[in-house]
Amino acid sequence: MELESVKIIENFGKWKQTLHKAIHISEAIGVKEDKVVDIAKKVGDFLSNNVETENPQQQLLKDLWDVGTDSEKHSLAHMLVKMVEQEHHSIH
């Protein structure tokens, strides 16, 4: 996902699809889940600091992210990865 194409983040459903694609690509090249979560946390840090929220879901995630400790942010990133994976598996 290019950082310049942040427009996709405006729609929460598209954001989750993009996250799933990134997770799928990571798994396909052998990246372990814990490393994917670490990357998701870094992306969360970037988004929280550099991207304006566009919808209520993003605002909630940003608010949670902004008050969370590093451990809580890691847990939230893990839950987001898990949510996206479970949603994808329930569709197929």
N, C-alpha and C positions, 0 to 999 in steps of 0.2 A: 504494500500500500504506500503510494507516494504521499508525502506530507502535503504536497501542493493540492492534492485532490481531497481536501478536508470537507468539501461540499457534501460528500457521501454521508458524513456524520450528521447532517441535518435531520435525516430520517432515522429514527431509532431502529426500525426493522432492517434498513440497509446497513446501518452500523453493525448490527449483530451478524448480518450475512458476511460483511467484510471481515469481522473478527473471526468468524468460523473459517473463512477461506485462508486467513493467515495461520490459524491453528492447524488446519488440514495440511497446508504446505509445509509447515514446521515438522509435523509428524511424519510426512512423506519423506523428508530428508533426514529423519532420525533424531530430531530434537526431542528430548525427554520432557514430560509434562511439567516438571518443576522448573525447568529452564524457560518453557513457554510462559509460565506464571510470572517468572522474574521479568521477562520481556514485557508482558502485559502491564506489570507494575510500572516499568519505565515509561511505557506509552501513556499510562494513566497520569504520571507526573507531568509529562510533556503536555498532554491535553489540558490538564487542570491549569497549567501555567500559561498556555499560549492560545487556547481556542475558546471563543465565546460560546456559551450554551445556546442552543437553538430551540429546545423544547423542555417540557417539565421533567422528562426522564433524565436528560443530560444534567439539568440543574440539580436534581436529587443526587445523582452520582458525584457531581462536583462538590456539593455540600458535604456529603459523606467523606469524600476523599480529602477535602480540606481540613476536616477535624480529626481525621484518623492518624494514629501513630503509624510508624513503618510496618509494624506487625499487622495492624488492622488493614492497612492498604494492601499488604500481601494477601491477607484473607479475602478482601473484597475482589482483588484481581483473580484469585483462585475461584471464587464463586462465579464471577462473570464468565471465565473460561468454561467452568462446569455447566453453567446455564446454557451457553451457546452450544456446547457439545450435546447436551441432553435434548435440546430442542431439535437439533439436526437429526439425531438418531430417532426421535419420535416421529419425524416426518417420513423417514425411509423405512 
